[in-house]
Amino acid sequence: MNSDQNTAPVNAAITIRRMDLREEDRGPLTRLAERDTKDPLDGPVLGVEVEGRLLAAISIADGRTVADPFNRTRELTELLKARAAQIRRRGRKHARRRGHPAVAGGPAGTIATLPRWG
């Protein structure tokens, strides 16, 4: 961070990653929620770190967010919302594919023999 604690440098390293997969992420997520005076996020969670410091997080399932109120996080939160929306759309798209029958009306994954043309 630069001399102004609330502003990240222009070339700061920003990382967006899943925050619910590792036990060591629970503490930072809980502290972030406490700082924002909100309940901790449940389920799949994305977090954004600036220079290794967690500043905002979003629940992929319900879109709830928590962010550090002592830093400028509006843009980071919008970035998380956009990424979470992409993940939700991708999940729905894959779920639709799995539910559709394969070619020739058989269950997905089966080999279908089609009649020859001509």
C-alpha positions in Angstrom: 0.0 0.0 0.0 1.1 3.6 -0.5 1.2 6.3 2.1 -2.6 6.7 1.9 -3.8 3.6 3.7 -7.2 3.7 2.0 -6.0 3.7 -1.6 -4.2 0.9 -3.3 -1.4 1.8 -5.7 -2.3 1.7 -9.4 -0.1 -1.4 -10.0 -1.3 -3.3 -7.0 -1.6 -7.1 -7.3 -5.3 -8.0 -7.2 -6.4 -11.6 -6.7 -9.9 -13.0 -7.0 -10.2 -16.5 -5.6 -12.5 -19.0 -3.8 -12.3 -18.4 -0.1 -14.4 -21.3 1.2 -12.1 -24.2 0.3 -9.3 -23.8 2.8 -9.6 -23.8 6.6 -7.1 -20.9 6.8 -9.5 -18.6 4.9 -12.2 -18.8 7.5 -10.5 -16.4 10.0 -9.9 -13.6 7.4 -13.5 -14.0 6.1 -14.9 -13.9 9.7 -12.8 -10.8 10.6 -13.9 -9.0 7.3 -17.6 -9.7 8.1 -17.1 -8.4 11.7 -15.4 -5.2 10.4 -18.4 -4.7 8.0 -20.8 -5.5 10.9 -22.5 -8.3 8.9 -22.9 -12.0 9.4 -20.2 -14.2 7.9 -20.9 -15.5 4.4 -22.0 -19.1 3.9 -21.5 -21.6 1.0 -19.2 -20.9 -1.9 -17.4 -17.6 -1.5 -15.2 -15.5 -3.7 -12.8 -13.0 -2.2 -10.7 -10.2 -3.6 -7.3 -9.6 -2.1 -5.1 -6.5 -2.8 -1.5 -7.1 -2.2 -2.4 -10.2 -0.2 -5.0 -8.4 2.0 -8.6 -9.5 1.9 -10.8 -6.5 1.3 -14.1 -7.8 0.0 -16.0 -11.1 -0.5 -19.2 -12.3 -2.0 -21.4 -15.4 -1.6 -21.8 -17.0 -5.0 -25.1 -18.6 -3.9 -27.0 -15.5 -2.8 -24.9 -12.5 -3.8 -24.4 -11.1 -0.2 -21.2 -9.1 0.1 -18.9 -8.1 2.9 -16.2 -5.4 2.5 -13.7 -3.5 4.5 -15.4 -0.2 5.4 -12.1 1.4 6.1 -10.9 1.0 2.4 -12.2 2.0 -1.0 -13.9 -1.2 -2.0 -16.8 -0.2 -4.2 -14.9 -1.1 -7.4 -13.6 -4.3 -5.9 -17.2 -5.3 -4.9 -18.5 -4.6 -8.4 -15.7 -6.8 -9.8 -16.7 -9.6 -7.5 -20.4 -9.2 -8.4 -19.5 -9.5 -12.1 -17.4 -12.6 -11.5 -20.0 -14.3 -9.3 -22.6 -13.7 -12.0 -20.4 -15.3 -14.6 -19.9 -18.4 -12.3 -23.7 -18.6 -11.7 -24.4 -18.4 -15.4 -21.8 -21.0 -16.2 -23.3 -23.3 -13.5 -26.8 -23.0 -14.9 -25.6 -23.6 -18.5 -23.8 -26.8 -17.4 -26.8 -28.0 -15.4 -29.1 -27.5 -18.5 -26.7 -29.6 -20.6 -26.6 -32.5 -18.1 -30.4 -32.6 -18.1 -30.9 -32.8 -21.8 -31.1 -36.1 -23.6 -28.4 -37.0 -26.0 -28.8 -37.3 -29.7 -31.6 -39.7 -30.7 -33.4 -39.1 -27.4 -31.3 -41.5 -25.3 -29.8 -40.6 -21.9 -26.8 -38.4 -22.0 -23.5 -40.3 -22.3 -25.0 -43.2 -24.3 -23.9 -44.1 -27.8 -26.6 -43.7 -30.3 -26.8 -45.5 -33.7 -28.3 -43.2 -36.3 -29.8 -44.3 -39.6 -27.7 -43.7 -42.7 -28.8 -40.9 -45.0 -29.4 -41.6 -48.7 
